[in-house]
Amino acid sequence: MANKKRPIPRVIAGIILVIELALSLFQHTVRLWDMPCQI
């Protein structure tokens, strides 16, 4: 049972990165939907 070195910080950093990417993509799509005339 050598589970003392679990990469928990890496997992948390990966989840935060995925959430930030999803939020930026969501804001991009919202901007495109709000301003369809400027495309």
Secondary structure by P-SEA (a helix, b strand, c coil): ccccccaaaaaaaaaaaaaaaaaaaaaaaaaaaaccccc
